[in-house]
Amino acid sequence: MTARADLIADAALTLLVERGMRGLTHRAVDETAGLPQGSTSNYARTRQALLEAAVRRLADREARVMSLEEMPVPDTGLDGLLEGLSLALHRYLTDHRDLLVARYELGLEATRRPELRAFYDETGRRFREPLTALMRAAGSSEPERHTLSLVAWCEGLMFSCAVGAFHSSVPSREELRTGFRELLGGMLGGPGGTTA
């Protein structure tokens, strides 16, 4: 993507966080990005194109925060995997709440727009595939199913932290590590979640 395309997509994400889906218009993106009127329309002619640009940019920014490709899976035990997962999730929850809010705005909108749903789900593969590879390397007998469970656990925790439903504060890295240990221990056959 070009610098202007990134600027437009970042402005769209900002609007989603500040004003919600109703506040996301081509004109508002131009104003937020400090661009001449019509710039966003030239880049993304339709609302669908603007939403896709926002999803794509969100995925790029989340990928940098999570860095799943660099997560270690040591040959002995799961300590490296637990450290990597807890660090990535803690970094996301602590420093990138705006991305969480934008993620849920776009995810909810995708439930109403089948064409966005397909794009949203396809974009999400870039996160699921590395997790599946990590699960496989860690010895999972059903890496695809275990990845879905791992993602569901993380999503629930992220949503709770984003809206303050059950978590008044972000769990510490140690608390996250314990949660991952319990979850992965059950999946990978460790007694009582003590695989690592």
GIFEN-V249819 format. One record per residue. N is the residue number from 1. RES is the residue in one letter. PHI is phi in radians with two decimals (999 if undefined). PSI is psi in whole degrees, 0 to 359 (* if undefined). OMEGA is omega as a letter, one per 40 degrees, with the letter a starting at -180 (NA if undefined). Layout:
# GIFEN-V249819
{{N:RES:PHI:PSI:OMEGA} {N:RES:PHI:PSI:OMEGA}}
This chain:
# GIFEN-V249819
{{1:M:999:151:i} {2:T:-1.41:168:i} {3:A:-1.07:322:i} {4:R:-1.19:321:i} {5:A:-1.10:318:i} {6:D:-1.10:318:i} {7:L:-1.07:316:i} {8:I:-1.13:313:a} {9:A:-1.15:321:i} {10:D:-1.12:321:i} {11:A:-1.12:321:i} {12:A:-1.09:317:i} {13:L:-1.12:319:i} {14:T:-1.03:316:i} {15:L:-1.12:320:i} {16:L:-1.06:320:i} {17:V:-1.23:315:a} {18:E:-1.41:325:a} {19:R:-2.18:352:a} {20:G:1.39:182:a} {21:M:-1.08:326:a} {22:R:-1.19:335:a} {23:G:-1.50:358:a} {24:L:-1.56:100:i} {25:T:-2.26:160:i} {26:H:-1.03:317:a} {27:R:-1.12:317:i} {28:A:-1.14:325:i} {29:V:-1.14:315:i} {30:D:-0.96:312:a} {31:E:-1.12:315:a} {32:T:-1.13:322:a} {33:A:-1.42:350:a} {34:G:1.24:33:a} {35:L:-1.87:157:i} {36:P:-1.06:147:i} {37:Q:-0.98:134:a} {38:G:1.73:350:a} {39:S:-1.10:315:a} {40:T:-1.15:321:i} {41:S:-1.11:326:i} {42:N:-1.17:326:a} {43:Y:-1.46:315:a} {44:A:-2.27:97:a} {45:R:-1.13:323:a} {46:T:-1.92:167:i} {47:R:-1.12:321:i} {48:Q:-1.02:316:i} {49:A:-1.12:322:i} {50:L:-1.18:319:i} {51:L:-1.14:319:i} {52:E:-1.11:321:i} {53:A:-1.09:320:i} {54:A:-1.16:318:i} {55:V:-1.10:315:a} {56:R:-1.07:314:a} {57:R:-1.18:320:i} {58:L:-1.02:315:i} {59:A:-1.09:320:i} {60:D:-1.09:315:a} {61:R:-1.22:321:i} {62:E:-1.13:321:a} {63:A:-1.07:322:i} {64:R:-1.18:323:i} {65:V:-1.21:315:a} {66:M:-1.42:323:i} {67:S:0.84:49:a} {68:L:-1.11:327:a} {69:E:-1.11:334:a} {70:E:-1.62:2:a} {71:M:-1.28:130:a} {72:P:-1.40:143:i} {73:V:-2.18:95:a} {74:P:-1.20:157:i} {75:D:-1.18:333:a} {76:T:-2.04:113:i} {77:G:1.35:184:a} {78:L:-2.07:13:a} {79:D:-0.98:316:a} {80:G:-1.12:318:i} {81:L:-1.13:315:i} {82:L:-1.08:318:i} {83:E:-1.11:316:a} {84:G:-1.11:314:i} {85:L:-1.12:315:a} {86:S:-1.17:322:i} {87:L:-1.13:313:a} {88:A:-1.10:314:a} {89:L:-1.20:320:i} {90:H:-1.12:318:i} {91:R:-1.06:317:i} {92:Y:-1.12:310:a} {93:L:-1.16:327:a} {94:T:-1.42:316:a} {95:D:-1.94:357:a} {96:H:-2.39:43:i} {97:R:-1.05:327:i} {98:D:-1.06:323:i} {99:L:-1.16:324:i} {100:L:-1.09:313:a} {101:V:-1.09:316:i} {102:A:-1.09:320:i} {103:R:-1.01:315:a} {104:Y:-1.31:327:i} {105:E:-1.05:313:a} {106:L:-1.22:321:i} {107:G:-1.10:319:i} {108:L:-1.18:320:i} {109:E:-1.10:325:i} {110:A:-1.13:336:i} {111:T:-1.23:341:a} {112:R:-1.81:350:a} {113:R:-2.24:100:a} {114:P:-0.98:324:a} {115:E:-1.20:326:i} {116:L:-1.30:324:i} {117:R:-1.00:314:a} {118:A:-1.08:317:a} {119:F:-1.20:317:a} {120:Y:-1.06:314:a} {121:D:-1.17:320:i} {122:E:-1.13:320:i} {123:T:-1.11:325:i} {124:G:-1.16:343:i} {125:R:-1.07:331:a} {126:R:-1.16:344:i} {127:F:-1.72:321:a} {128:R:-1.19:321:a} {129:E:-1.12:315:i} {130:P:-1.11:324:i} {131:L:-1.14:320:i} {132:T:-1.11:320:i} {133:A:-1.11:320:i} {134:L:-1.12:318:i} {135:M:-1.12:319:i} {136:R:-1.09:314:a} {137:A:-1.13:331:a} {138:A:-1.41:355:i} {139:G:1.79:14:i} {140:S:-1.11:136:i} {141:S:-1.43:342:i} {142:E:-2.39:71:a} {143:P:-1.06:324:a} {144:E:-1.16:313:a} {145:R:-1.16:319:i} {146:H:-1.16:326:i} {147:T:-1.09:317:i} {148:L:-1.05:319:i} {149:S:-1.16:319:i} {150:L:-1.12:315:i} {151:V:-1.10:317:a} {152:A:-1.08:319:i} {153:W:-1.11:314:i} {154:C:-1.11:317:a} {155:E:-1.07:317:i} {156:G:-1.07:317:i} {157:L:-1.15:317:a} {158:M:-1.12:317:i} {159:F:-1.10:315:i} {160:S:-1.04:318:i} {161:C:-1.21:324:a} {162:A:-1.18:319:a} {163:V:-1.80:356:i} {164:G:1.24:27:a} {165:A:-1.15:307:a} {166:F:-2.13:341:a} {167:H:-1.92:115:i} {168:S:-1.39:343:i} {169:S:-2.57:164:i} {170:V:-1.22:132:i} {171:P:-1.04:149:i} {172:S:-1.22:167:i} {173:R:-1.07:323:i} {174:E:-1.16:320:i} {175:E:-1.12:319:i} {176:L:-1.15:319:i} {177:R:-1.06:318:i} {178:T:-1.10:316:i} {179:G:-1.07:315:i} {180:F:-1.11:320:i} {181:R:-1.06:315:i} {182:E:-1.11:315:a} {183:L:-1.14:309:a} {184:L:-1.21:327:i} {185:G:-1.05:318:i} {186:G:-1.15:320:a} {187:M:-1.22:319:a} {188:L:-1.69:5:i} {189:G:1.58:11:i} {190:G:-1.32:137:a} {191:P:-1.17:121:i} {192:G:1.06:26:i} {193:G:1.28:29:a} {194:T:-2.00:38:a} {195:T:-1.10:320:a} {196:A:-1.34:*:NA}}
